[in-house]
Amino acid sequence: CRMLLYIVLLLCSCPMLALSSGQSGTPLLSNFKPKDYNGGTQNWALVQDQRGLIYVGNNVGILEYDGAHWRMIPTRNKAVVRSLALAKDGRIYVGSKGELGYLDTSSASGRQYVSLLDRIAPEQRNFQDVRQTFATDDGVYFVSRHYIFLLTPQHVRVWSSNSAFLKAFWLNNRLIVREEGTGLLELKQGDFTLLPGSEHFASTSVFMLENYDD
């Protein structure tokens, strides 16, 4: 009986020990279905702005969520949104299929999509998905399969691939992109050059780059 009483007291004390150790239990999770946010079935990108609002790149536009309500912001051509990037000034840049632009916050009716496609030369508008967007101090990079665009308020710079630009990375203020059949290219002084030894990745996928301290 004395042993049974000890076990009962030990079990009763476990929840208190968990609380005292700083464990708060399972975090609260919410799952949203397409019918909840009234959008497409696939989502590709996510950012949160300084106000805490969440923006999601969806199959049919940009979803905005304020914690209680969802709102759909369509692009000019109502296409899939593959990438989003939050700039230091709070502007959210958008990479879409055959489209690129940003969300305007000054509209009284809420955020609106503004296309920047008119800044791209007509002969270079045949790009498909802008799968990655990076808002940097240099400007905004939009990475598509055949072109990389750099947009600043003053100018537009364009690089084209002889094969295809694949996964790109912004690491320590360096733009690195894998080119199909070539390897890893780094943008240096306005030109892309092959990183030494990266020829191995000409036909090998790269999904992540991280700093390495020797």
Summary of the structure (lengths in Angstrom):
residues: 214
radius of gyration: 23.3
end to end distance: 60.9
largest distance: 87.4
contacts: 575
relative contact order: 0.08
helix: 16%
strand: 42%
